[in-house]
Amino acid sequence: MMMRSGTELFSTSPIRHKYGKWRVTVLLFVLSLFFLFFASLQYGWPGKWWNSASTLKWQGEALTLKKGRGSNIQGGFIVDGLVEPGIALATLSPPVFQAENYPVVHWHVSSTKPNTKVEFLWRTSENPNRIFARELEWAGSSVEPLDMSGDANWRGQVMELMLMVHAPLNAPLVIEAVKAEAPLGIVWREWFGAEPWLGTSINFVGGNESRQWLGPLPFIAIALALAMLGYWLLAWRKTLVFDLGAVWVLVFIAWFALDMRWQIDLWHKLSLTQQRYAGKSWKEKHLAAEDGSLFGLMQQIKAMLPPTASRVFVVADDEYMRYRSAYHLYPFNVFATDNLLPEGYFKSGDFIIILGKDEVGFDTSHNLLTWGQKQQLKADLLLFAANNVLLKVR
């Protein structure tokens, strides 16, 4: 029997076969992902991410309304009225949990008119007679997750969660759920959580969300850099032969990982779009859109305008509202502005649409429109709906 030397049995020659090098390349990227994942978790939530349980979640229908007016709806709770001194209070008594293990509290609250002050309140077993509070911030029509990790009062055993709504309540407030998020749950939401169509959706995933952790793009970029560094070290140590193609394989894997995240988000958005618009007529699609109420109002106004209407003025403080209204009124000759022009610009037969401007007055007994410094105009009131008016200049 022939025996090979130990040197031959345990060869230290560099890896030359291209498939072997590519397998090493893929393994480097995977190891970089795992290393960065656990290192960043430990950095962001030292000692807490390992011991924390899964995210806690309660549906809105589990809330009890202590003050105000409201009712249960399918899968949630709706607050539609306040009591003196202009508040509503909904409470939840969950099983006691350790606050430090859940650094984010996410109230799934939405409103069509998000100008209401909303506060998150809680009580702990250590201080049962004291109520702590944090104000929630609106991001569009919903509220942002609340970072509790830096709050000195978010400590100990939490025994009660509350939501306080303050005046003015111009539209019903819908509470779908409340979540106490563990670190791993935060990462999952920020990476793979479903989000609706946003103004930034064409360019970003999660572009409107303030992150508690590394987003997918910087995470993959850092992991790619670590993998390339590891590949260079192996080549420098003569463990493998440097191949520029293997570097491009690393870049492709990183790009593919990000693109798959993008595709997952697009599939979710496709499902949302299908649920909202599939099988509907063009008018039903407009009514189902985010500006459906504005579209409905403009359709009502268009029906009242004669085909030969010369000029239509749309006046609104909000830029989106006035230009979107103008779009819905085409092909009429529409002029959109944030303030009424001087009275000399108007002539008989002009139509004026005023959307929610409190500083403009109309005297119905004298058919007189007033604004600014003694500006006034004779006009007929054709439509009044929720502080929006249509007038025809005499």
C-alpha positions as CSV (number, residue, x, y, z in Angstrom):
1,M,0.0,0.0,0.0
2,M,1.4,3.4,-1.0
3,M,1.3,6.1,1.7
4,R,1.2,9.8,0.7
5,S,3.1,12.3,2.8
6,G,1.4,14.5,5.3
7,T,2.2,17.4,3.1
8,E,0.2,15.8,0.3
9,L,-2.7,14.8,2.5
10,F,-3.2,18.3,3.9
11,S,-2.4,20.5,0.9
12,T,-2.3,24.2,1.5
13,S,-2.4,25.1,-2.2
14,P,-4.8,27.9,-3.1
15,I,-8.3,27.2,-4.5
16,R,-8.2,27.5,-8.2
17,H,-11.3,25.8,-9.5
18,K,-13.8,28.5,-10.5
19,Y,-16.8,26.7,-8.9
20,G,-14.9,26.3,-5.7
21,K,-14.0,30.0,-5.6
22,W,-17.6,31.0,-6.3
23,R,-18.8,28.8,-3.5
24,V,-16.3,30.5,-1.2
25,T,-17.6,33.8,-2.4
26,V,-21.2,33.0,-1.7
27,L,-20.2,31.7,1.8
28,L,-18.3,34.9,2.5
29,F,-21.4,37.0,1.7
30,V,-23.7,34.8,3.9
31,L,-21.2,34.9,6.8
32,S,-20.9,38.7,6.4
33,L,-24.7,39.0,6.6
34,F,-24.9,36.9,9.8
35,F,-22.0,38.7,11.4
36,L,-23.4,42.1,10.7
37,F,-26.9,41.1,11.7
38,F,-26.0,39.9,15.1
39,A,-23.4,42.6,15.7
40,S,-25.8,45.4,14.9
41,L,-28.5,43.8,17.0
42,Q,-26.1,43.7,20.0
43,Y,-25.0,47.3,19.3
44,G,-28.6,48.6,19.0
45,W,-30.2,46.7,21.8
46,P,-27.3,45.3,24.0
47,G,-28.5,42.3,25.9
48,K,-32.2,42.9,25.1
49,W,-32.6,41.4,21.7
50,W,-31.5,37.9,22.9
51,N,-33.9,37.7,25.8
52,S,-36.9,39.4,24.3
53,A,-40.0,37.5,23.3
54,S,-41.9,37.9,20.1
55,T,-43.8,41.1,19.4
56,L,-47.0,41.6,21.4
57,K,-50.1,42.7,19.5
58,W,-53.7,43.5,20.4
59,Q,-56.5,44.3,18.0
60,G,-58.3,47.6,18.3
61,E,-61.6,45.8,19.3
62,A,-59.9,44.8,22.6
63,L,-59.8,48.4,23.7
64,T,-62.3,49.8,26.2
65,L,-63.6,53.4,25.8
66,K,-63.6,55.1,29.2
67,K,-64.3,58.6,27.9
68,G,-65.7,59.9,24.6
69,R,-67.9,58.3,22.0
70,G,-67.0,55.3,19.8
71,S,-67.7,51.8,18.8
72,N,-66.2,48.5,17.7
73,I,-65.8,47.9,14.0
74,Q,-64.5,44.8,12.2
75,G,-61.0,44.3,13.4
76,G,-60.7,47.6,15.2
77,F,-62.2,50.5,17.1
78,I,-63.5,53.9,16.0
79,V,-63.5,57.1,18.1
80,D,-66.0,59.6,16.7
81,G,-66.8,61.9,19.6
82,L,-65.2,63.7,22.6
83,V,-66.4,64.7,26.0
84,E,-65.5,67.6,28.3
85,P,-62.8,68.9,28.4
86,G,-62.5,67.8,24.8
87,I,-60.9,64.4,25.1
88,A,-61.6,60.7,24.5
89,L,-59.8,57.9,26.3
90,A,-59.4,54.3,25.2
91,T,-57.7,51.7,27.5
92,L,-56.2,48.3,27.3
93,S,-55.2,46.0,30.2
94,P,-52.8,43.4,28.7
95,P,-51.0,40.7,30.5
96,V,-48.1,42.4,32.3
97,F,-44.9,42.6,30.3
98,Q,-41.4,44.0,30.8
99,A,-41.1,47.4,29.1
100,E,-37.4,47.2,28.4
101,N,-37.8,44.2,26.2
102,Y,-40.1,46.1,23.8
103,P,-38.3,49.3,22.7
104,V,-41.0,50.4,20.2
105,V,-44.8,50.8,20.6
106,H,-46.7,51.1,17.4
107,W,-50.3,52.3,17.5
108,H,-52.0,51.6,14.2
109,V,-54.2,54.7,14.2
110,S,-55.5,56.5,11.1
111,S,-57.7,59.4,10.2
112,T,-58.8,61.3,7.1
113,K,-58.0,64.6,8.8
114,P,-54.8,63.9,10.8
115,N,-54.7,67.1,12.8
116,T,-55.8,65.7,16.1
117,K,-53.4,65.5,19.1
118,V,-53.1,61.9,20.1
119,E,-51.1,60.7,23.2
120,F,-49.9,57.3,24.3
121,L,-50.4,56.7,28.1
122,W,-49.2,53.8,30.3
123,R,-49.0,52.7,33.9
124,T,-46.6,50.3,35.5
125,S,-46.8,48.0,38.5
126,E,-44.0,49.9,40.2
127,N,-45.9,53.2,39.9
128,P,-49.6,52.2,39.6
129,N,-50.9,55.6,40.7
130,R,-48.8,57.5,38.1
131,I,-49.6,57.8,34.4
132,F,-46.8,58.4,31.9
133,A,-47.4,60.0,28.5
134,R,-45.9,60.4,25.1
135,E,-47.4,62.3,22.1
136,L,-47.7,60.4,18.8
137,E,-46.6,62.0,15.6
138,W,-48.6,61.9,12.4
139,A,-47.1,60.8,9.1
140,G,-49.7,61.3,6.5
141,S,-53.0,59.7,7.6
142,S,-51.4,57.4,10.2
143,V,-49.1,57.7,13.2
144,E,-45.5,56.7,13.3
145,P,-44.1,54.0,15.6
146,L,-42.9,55.4,18.9
147,D,-39.3,54.8,20.0
148,M,-39.5,54.1,23.7
149,S,-35.9,53.0,24.2
150,G,-34.7,56.4,25.4
151,D,-37.6,57.1,27.7
152,A,-36.7,56.9,31.4
153,N,-40.3,56.1,32.3
154,W,-40.5,53.1,30.0
155,R,-39.2,50.7,32.6
156,G,-40.6,47.9,34.8
157,Q,-43.8,45.9,34.4
158,V,-46.4,47.6,32.2
159,M,-49.9,46.9,33.3
160,E,-52.1,49.2,31.3
161,L,-51.9,50.9,27.9
162,M,-54.1,53.9,27.0
163,L,-54.7,56.2,24.0
164,M,-56.0,59.8,24.6
165,V,-57.5,61.8,21.8
166,H,-57.6,65.6,22.2
167,A,-59.8,68.2,20.4
168,P,-60.3,69.1,17.7
169,L,-61.6,65.8,16.3
170,N,-62.6,66.8,12.7
171,A,-62.9,63.2,11.5
172,P,-63.3,59.8,13.1
173,L,-60.2,58.2,14.5
174,V,-59.7,54.5,13.6
175,I,-57.6,52.3,16.0
176,E,-56.8,49.1,14.2
177,A,-54.2,47.6,16.6
178,V,-51.4,48.3,19.1
179,K,-48.1,46.5,19.1
180,A,-45.3,46.4,21.6
181,E,-42.4,45.5,19.3
182,A,-39.4,43.4,20.3
183,P,-36.1,44.1,18.5
184,L,-36.5,41.2,16.0
185,G,-40.0,42.4,15.3
186,I,-38.7,45.9,14.6
187,V,-36.2,44.5,12.1
188,W,-38.9,42.4,10.4
189,R,-41.3,45.4,10.1
190,E,-38.6,47.7,8.8
191,W,-37.3,45.2,6.3
192,F,-40.4,43.3,5.2
193,G,-43.4,45.1,6.6
194,A,-46.1,46.0,4.2
195,E,-46.5,49.6,3.4
196,P,-49.1,51.5,1.3
197,W,-48.3,53.6,-1.8
198,L,-46.4,56.7,-0.7
199,G,-45.2,59.7,-2.5
200,T,-41.7,58.2,-2.4
201,S,-42.7,54.7,-3.5
202,I,-41.3,55.2,-7.0
203,N,-37.8,55.6,-5.6
204,F,-37.6,54.1,-2.1
205,V,-39.0,51.3,0.1
206,G,-39.9,52.6,3.5
207,G,-38.8,56.1,2.4
208,N,-41.2,57.9,4.8
209,E,-40.3,55.8,7.9
210,S,-37.8,56.8,10.6
211,R,-35.8,53.6,11.2
212,Q,-34.7,52.1,14.5
213,W,-32.2,49.9,12.7
214,L,-30.1,49.7,9.6
215,G,-32.2,49.8,6.4
216,P,-31.8,47.1,3.7
217,L,-29.6,49.3,1.5
218,P,-26.9,50.3,4.0
219,F,-27.1,46.8,5.5
220,I,-26.4,45.0,2.2
221,A,-23.8,47.6,1.3
222,I,-21.8,47.0,4.5
223,A,-22.2,43.3,4.2
224,L,-20.9,43.5,0.6
225,A,-17.9,45.5,1.8
226,L,-17.2,42.9,4.6
227,A,-17.4,40.0,2.1
228,M,-15.0,41.8,-0.3
229,L,-12.6,42.4,2.5
230,G,-12.7,38.8,3.5
231,Y,-12.2,37.8,-0.2
232,W,-9.1,40.1,-0.4
233,L,-7.7,38.6,2.9
234,L,-8.1,35.1,1.6
235,A,-6.4,36.0,-1.7
236,W,-3.6,37.9,0.2
237,R,-3.1,34.8,2.4
238,K,-2.8,32.7,-0.8
239,T,-5.8,30.6,0.3
240,L,-7.4,31.2,-3.1
241,V,-6.4,32.8,-6.4
242,F,-7.8,36.3,-6.8
243,D,-10.4,36.4,-9.6
244,L,-12.2,39.6,-10.6
245,G,-15.2,37.6,-11.7
246,A,-15.7,36.4,-8.1
247,V,-15.9,40.1,-7.0
248,W,-18.6,40.7,-9.6
249,V,-20.5,37.6,-8.3
250,L,-20.5,39.3,-4.9
251,V,-21.9,42.5,-6.4
252,F,-24.6,40.5,-8.2
253,I,-25.7,38.7,-5.1
254,A,-26.0,41.9,-3.2
255,W,-27.9,43.6,-6.0
256,F,-30.2,40.5,-6.3
257,A,-30.9,40.5,-2.5
258,L,-32.0,44.2,-2.7
259,D,-34.0,43.6,-5.9
260,M,-35.9,40.7,-4.3
261,R,-36.9,43.0,-1.4
262,W,-38.1,45.5,-4.0
263,Q,-40.1,42.8,-5.8
264,I,-41.7,41.7,-2.5
265,D,-42.9,45.2,-1.8
266,L,-44.2,45.6,-5.4
267,W,-46.2,42.4,-5.1
268,H,-47.8,43.7,-1.9
269,K,-48.6,47.0,-3.6
270,L,-50.1,45.1,-6.5
271,S,-52.4,43.3,-4.1
272,L,-53.4,46.6,-2.6
273,T,-54.1,48.2,-6.0
274,Q,-56.1,45.1,-7.1
275,Q,-58.2,45.3,-3.9
276,R,-58.9,49.0,-4.4
277,Y,-59.5,49.3,-8.1
278,A,-60.1,45.9,-9.8
279,G,-63.4,45.6,-11.6
280,K,-64.5,49.2,-11.1
281,S,-65.5,51.9,-13.6
282,W,-63.3,55.0,-14.0
283,K,-65.5,57.0,-11.7
284,E,-65.6,54.3,-9.0
285,K,-61.7,54.1,-9.3
286,H,-61.5,57.8,-8.7
287,L,-63.9,57.6,-5.7
288,A,-61.8,54.8,-4.2
289,A,-58.6,56.8,-4.5
290,E,-57.0,58.8,-1.6
291,D,-58.6,62.0,-2.9
292,G,-62.0,60.3,-3.5
293,S,-63.9,62.8,-1.4
294,L,-62.4,65.7,-3.3
295,F,-63.1,64.0,-6.7
296,G,-66.7,63.5,-5.6
297,L,-67.0,67.2,-4.7
298,M,-65.5,68.3,-8.0
299,Q,-67.9,66.0,-9.9
300,Q,-70.8,67.6,-8.1
301,I,-69.5,71.1,-9.0
302,K,-68.8,70.2,-12.6
303,A,-72.5,69.1,-13.0
304,M,-73.5,72.6,-11.9
305,L,-71.3,74.5,-14.3
306,P,-72.7,75.4,-17.7
307,P,-70.8,74.0,-20.7
308,T,-69.9,77.6,-21.7
309,A,-68.4,78.6,-18.3
310,S,-65.6,81.1,-19.1
311,R,-63.5,81.1,-16.0
312,V,-63.3,79.0,-12.8
313,F,-61.2,80.1,-9.9
314,V,-60.2,77.5,-7.3
315,V,-59.0,79.0,-4.0
316,A,-57.4,76.8,-1.3
317,D,-54.5,77.1,1.2
318,D,-53.3,73.5,0.5
319,E,-51.3,73.3,-2.7
320,Y,-52.3,69.7,-3.5
321,M,-56.0,70.4,-3.0
322,R,-56.2,73.4,-5.3
323,Y,-54.2,71.8,-8.2
324,R,-55.8,68.4,-7.8
325,S,-59.2,70.2,-7.9
326,A,-58.2,72.0,-11.0
327,Y,-57.2,68.7,-12.6
328,H,-60.6,67.2,-11.8
329,L,-62.3,70.3,-13.3
330,Y,-60.6,70.1,-16.7
331,P,-61.4,70.9,-19.5
332,F,-62.9,74.1,-18.0
333,N,-60.7,77.2,-17.9
334,V,-59.4,76.8,-14.3
335,F,-57.1,79.1,-12.4
336,A,-55.8,77.8,-9.0
337,T,-54.6,80.2,-6.3
338,D,-54.0,80.2,-2.6
339,N,-55.8,83.6,-2.0
340,L,-58.6,85.4,-3.7
341,L,-57.4,87.9,-6.3
342,P,-58.4,91.6,-5.9
343,E,-62.1,92.2,-6.8
344,G,-61.2,94.0,-10.0
345,Y,-60.0,90.7,-11.6
346,F,-63.5,89.1,-11.5
347,K,-66.3,89.7,-13.9
348,S,-69.9,88.7,-14.2
349,G,-70.3,85.0,-14.9
350,D,-67.1,83.8,-13.3
351,F,-67.3,80.9,-10.9
352,I,-65.3,80.8,-7.6
353,I,-64.6,77.6,-5.7
354,I,-63.4,78.2,-2.1
355,L,-62.0,75.1,-0.2
356,G,-61.9,75.5,3.5
357,K,-60.7,79.1,3.9
358,D,-62.0,80.5,7.2
359,E,-60.7,84.0,6.6
360,V,-63.2,84.4,3.7
361,G,-66.8,85.4,4.6
362,F,-70.1,85.3,2.7
363,D,-73.2,87.2,3.8
364,T,-76.1,85.2,2.5
365,S,-78.6,87.9,3.2
366,H,-76.9,90.3,0.9
367,N,-75.1,87.8,-1.4
368,L,-71.8,89.4,-0.6
369,L,-68.4,87.8,-0.6
370,T,-65.8,89.5,1.6
371,W,-62.1,89.0,2.1
372,G,-58.9,90.9,2.8
373,Q,-59.0,94.6,3.5
374,K,-62.5,95.6,2.6
375,Q,-62.5,93.5,-0.6
376,Q,-66.1,92.5,-1.5
377,L,-68.0,91.0,-4.4
378,K,-71.6,90.3,-5.3
379,A,-72.1,86.6,-5.9
380,D,-74.7,83.8,-5.7
381,L,-74.1,80.8,-3.5
382,L,-74.6,77.7,-5.6
383,L,-73.2,75.1,-3.2
384,F,-72.1,74.8,0.4
385,A,-70.6,71.5,1.6
386,A,-68.4,71.0,4.7
387,N,-66.9,74.6,4.6
388,N,-66.4,74.4,0.8
389,V,-68.4,76.7,-1.4
390,L,-69.2,77.3,-5.1
391,L,-70.1,80.9,-6.0
392,K,-71.1,82.6,-9.3
393,V,-70.1,86.3,-9.7
394,R,-73.0,88.6,-10.5
